[in-house]
Amino acid sequence: MQSASIRKWLLALTLLAVILWTIVYFYDQSAQRAERVTRIILEPQESFPYHKLEISASKTNHLSAADAAAAQTNLRQKVEEWLALHHRSAPSLLAAFHVLDDTNYLKEAATNFPNDPRVELTVLTRNAFPDDRRKWLDLFKASSPSNSLASYLSAQTYFQNGQSEAAVKDLVAASGKPDFENYLLESQLDTEELGLFCGESPLKSVETAQAGLAQDNALTTLKQLASQMRDLQRQELNVGDNNSAENLAQMGMTLGDQLNSGVNGNYLLNQLAGMAVESMMLDPLDANTSYDFLDGETPAQRLHEIKQEEFKLNQLVRNFEAIRPALADAEKVSFQERVKIYGEIAAMQWALQQRGNPQSGQ
């Protein structure tokens, strides 16, 4: 009798252990999935999965080498025809560069249109001429005097070269400029138009444009700038200069706000980069002190708000990813058009309304 009782207890304990292991396992898997989603949407050089493309492979993986070469030759001929129609203007050369990934077109644009801000920014984001980076930064600032992005990129290079004083001057200048323009939407539209001219479908032309522009985003450089500003903040705090540290924090918050508001705020990567910048700027400050530039809030309160905003965006992306494979091509085209007009958040919400939100069980 006692032996049977012991066996029952052992069986119960074994069952309990299995249940606990199952809970821990699936919790860990869920956490890893959430971490992967967070990493995807927070990393500037990586876009969302629906932006990731395999255009070249999808076109050529079923072709022989000779056929693939012929298709590439035909594509280049169409691009050259497009360039002739547009008199090899700066926008058309940039579109050709983005479609073919041929730096000769970017070099031609840089040679013929060195004062065009879109050309200058593309040269800088691609670091096409690293030995002449300061020259191109100065050209960009001169051609876009009201564009704070030019000053931010200049400040980052000054920091990188150990010229903190010059970097701070650029930061002060950037904080007083009304615009923050990266020209990505204009470049995308030009590249889409070229894709259509080359015979691609509306959806494929969007995908081609997004693939070509993936490396033109300045977010990585701006996050490096925020990290450099944070390092300087800490140095100022270590020597007791609280005012300078607070001023740096305020300038960093301005950068974050420019990233996640207005037209730039239409894109989730910009919003998340803006939140990351704000978090870096608040980290060195006293967590429980109220600051005027935070409208009387403490860094701890603002950081809590940022975490809540990030959680909501992560949840939106997870829900969208769950229904994305079911979207028809027409819906994908409509989705991309809504991104341009209303922003990614509104476009994702629209897609979830079309297909049902998996979170709500619809």
N, C-alpha and C positions, 0 to 999 in steps of 0.2 A: 504493500500500500504506500509505504513511504517512498519506495523507488518510483512508483507511478507519479507521485506528487512531484518528485524532483524532476522527472522527465518533462512534466507539464511546465514547471518553472523554466527549465532550460529552453524548451520550445518557445515559450513566451518571450524570454530574453533574446533568443535568436531572431524572432520575428520583429521585436522592437529595434534591434540593431540594424536589420535590413531596411526597415522603414526610415530610421534616422539617416542611414547611408544614402538612401534614395533621395530624401529631402535635400541633404547637403549637396549631392551630385547635381541635381537639377537646379538648385539655387546657384551653384558655381557656374553651371553652363549658362544660365540666364545672365549672371553678372558678366561673364565673358562676352556674351552677345552684346550686352549694353555697352561694354567697354569698347568693342569693335566699332559699334555705331558712333560712339562719342569720338573715337579716334578718327573715323572717316570724316565727320563733319567739322572737326576742329582743326584739321591739318590743311593749311592753305594750298599746298601744291597738289593735294588730292581733292578731286571734286566728289560730288555724290555719285553713288553707283549708276544712276541713270544718266550721268554725264560721261561715264567711262565707256570708251568706244573701241571697237576693233575693226575700224573701217578698212584698213589695208588688207587685213586678213580675210574679211568677209568678201572682198572683191577678188582676191587673187588665190585663195587657198584651193580653189577648184580648177585653176588654170595651169597650163604648162608654163614653163619659164619663158618660152617664146611669146605665148599669148599675154602673159603678165607684162612683159617688156613692151609689147605692142599697145596694150591698154595704157601703160604709163606714158608712152610716146604720144598717144592720141590725147590724153589728158593735158599734157604739156602744150600741145598744139592749140587746144581750146583755150588754155590760160593765156597763151601768147595772143590769140585772137581777141580775147577780152581786153588785154592790156592795150592793144592797138586801138580798139574802140574807145577806150578811156584815156588815150594819149599818155599812157604810162604815168598817170597821176600818182600822187603819194598814196591815197586810199587804195587804188587798184594794185599797186606794187605790194602793199602790206597784205592785201587779200591773197595775192599770188603766193606770197611767202607763207601764209597760214595754210593754204591748201596743199602746197607741194613741200613745205618744210625745207625750202631751198634758200639758204642764207644769201645767195647771190642777189635775190630780189630785195632783201632787207638792206644789203650793202648799196644797191642801186638807189633805193629810196633815201638812204642816209647821205649819199653823195649828191643827189639832185635836190633833196628837200631837207637840208639840215636844220631849217628853222620851223619845220612843221612839228607841233607838239606831240601828235600821235606817233610820228616817226621817232622823235626823241625818247618818248616813254618806252616804245618797243625796244629801242636800242638799249635802254637802261635796264628794263626788266629781263631782257635776254643776256645782258652783260656782253653785248656784241663786240665792244671795243674796250676791254678792261684797262688798257694803258691810258686811254683818253677819257676815262669815266668822269673826271672833274670837268672836262670841257663840255661833255654832253649834259651834265647836271646844270652847269651855268647857262647853256643854251635853253634848256627846258624852263629854268626859272625866268629867263628873259622873255621867252615866247608866251609864257603863262603866268603873268605877274600876280594874278588873283587866285591861282591854283595852289592850295596849301600842300598838295601831294608833292610838288616840285621841291618845296622847302623841306618836307619830311625826308625825302630820299637823300637830299643833300646833307641833312643833319646825320643820317645814319652813316654815310660815308665818312663824314668828319669824325664821328665817334670811333669808327673802325680804324681810322688813321691816328687815333690818339689826340685829336684836336677838339677837346671837350668845349672850350670856350666858343669856338666857331659853331659847333653843333648847337649849343644853347641859343646863340643868336638866331640860327635858322628856326629853332623851335618857337622862339618868341614871335618871329615873323609869321610862321605858319598859323599860330593861334589867332592872328589878326586877319587872316585871309578868309573871304567868304565862301570860296568854292573848294570842292574836293572832287576832281574830275579824273577818271582813269580811261575814258574813251572806249571802254570794252564793248558797250552796246553798239556804238557806231561801227566798230571793227567787226563785230559779229554779223551785223546786217549786211555789210559789204561782202563778207566772206560767204554768207548764205546766198547772196545774189550771184556770186561767181559759181558756187556749187550748182545752182539751178541752171545757169548758162552752160555748164559742162554736162548737163543731162541728168543730174541727180534728182531724186524725189524731194518734195518739201521736207520730209522727216530726215532723210539722209543729208540734205544740205545743212540742216541745223546741227546734226551730229558732226559733220565735217568741220563746221565752223567752231564748235565747242572744243573739238580735239585740237585744232590748230591754235586756239587761243589759250589753251590750258596753262601754258607757261608764261603768259603775259601778265598774270596777276601779281601785284606788288605786295600782297599780304605777307609773304614770308619776310621780305625786307622790313616791313612795318612792325612785325612782331620782334624782329631783331632789334629794331630801334627802341621799342618799349623795354626790352631787356636791358639795353644799354642805359636807358634813362633810369631804370630801377637801380642799376649798379651805382650810378652817380648819386641817386637819392640816398642810398645807404652810406656812401662816402660823406655826404653832407651831414647826415644824422650822426655819424661817428665823431665828427668834429664839432658837433653842437649847433650846426646851422639849420635849425628847424624851418626857418622861413624859406630857404632855398629848396629844401626837400619838399615843402608844401607847394611851392610854385611849380616844381617839376611834376608833382602829382596832378596839379590842376591842368597843366599843359597835356599830360598824358590822358587825362579824362576827356579833354577836348578832342584829341585824336580818336579815342574810342567812340565818342559820340558821332564824329564825322563818318566813321566806318559803318555804324549800325543805324543811321538815320537817313532820311531823304531817299534819293534814287539808289544810293549804295545799299541802303537797308532792304532793298528788294531781294537781295541775295543772302541766303542763309550763311554762306561762308563769311561774308562781310560782317554780319551781325555777330557771329560767334567769335570772329577775330576781334571785333570791338569789345566784346565782353572779356576776352582773354587779356587785352591791353588794359582795360580798366582794373581787372584783378591784379595784374602785375604792379600797377601804379599804387594800388591801395595797400598792397602787402607790407611795405616797410613802415607804414604809418601806425600810430597808436590806434589799436582796434576800437577802443571805447571812447575816443575823443571826437566831439562833434566838429565838423568843418563847414565853413560857409560855402565852399565850392561844391559841397554835397548837400546843399540846402538844409543844413543843420543835422543831417544824418551822421552816424559814425561809420567808419570803414566796415565794421562788422555787420551793420545793418545793410549796407549796400552790397557787400559780398553775399549775404544771404539772399537778397533779391536776385542777384546775378545767377546764383545756383538754381533758384526756382525757374528763372527764364530759360536756362540751359536745359533743365529737366523737361520743360514743356516742348522745346524744340526737338530734343531727342525723341520724345514720345511721338511727335508728329512724323518724324523721319521713319521711325519703326513702323508706324501704321501705314505710311505711304509705301514703304518697301514691301509690305505684305500684299498690297494690291497691285503694285506696279507690273508684275508679269502678266496680269490679266488685261492690261490696257491695249486696245487696238491701235494700229498705226495712226488712225484719224484722231483718236483721243490723245495720243502722244504729241501730235502736231498742235492740237488745241492747247494742250498743257504748256508747251513751249511758248506759244503766243501769249498765254495768260501770264507766264513768268515775266515776259518783257513788259507787259502793261501793268500788271497788278503786283508782281513779285512772287517769289517762290512759295511763301507761306500760303498766300491766297490760292495759288495754283494747286498746291498739295491738298488744301482743304476742298477745293472744287473736285479734284480727282477722287477723294474719299467720299464725297457726296454722290459721285457717279457710281462708284463700285461698292459703297458701304464701308463704314469704318469698322475694321476688325476688333477694335477696342470696345466698341459699343455693342458688338454682336449683331449688327444689322445685316 
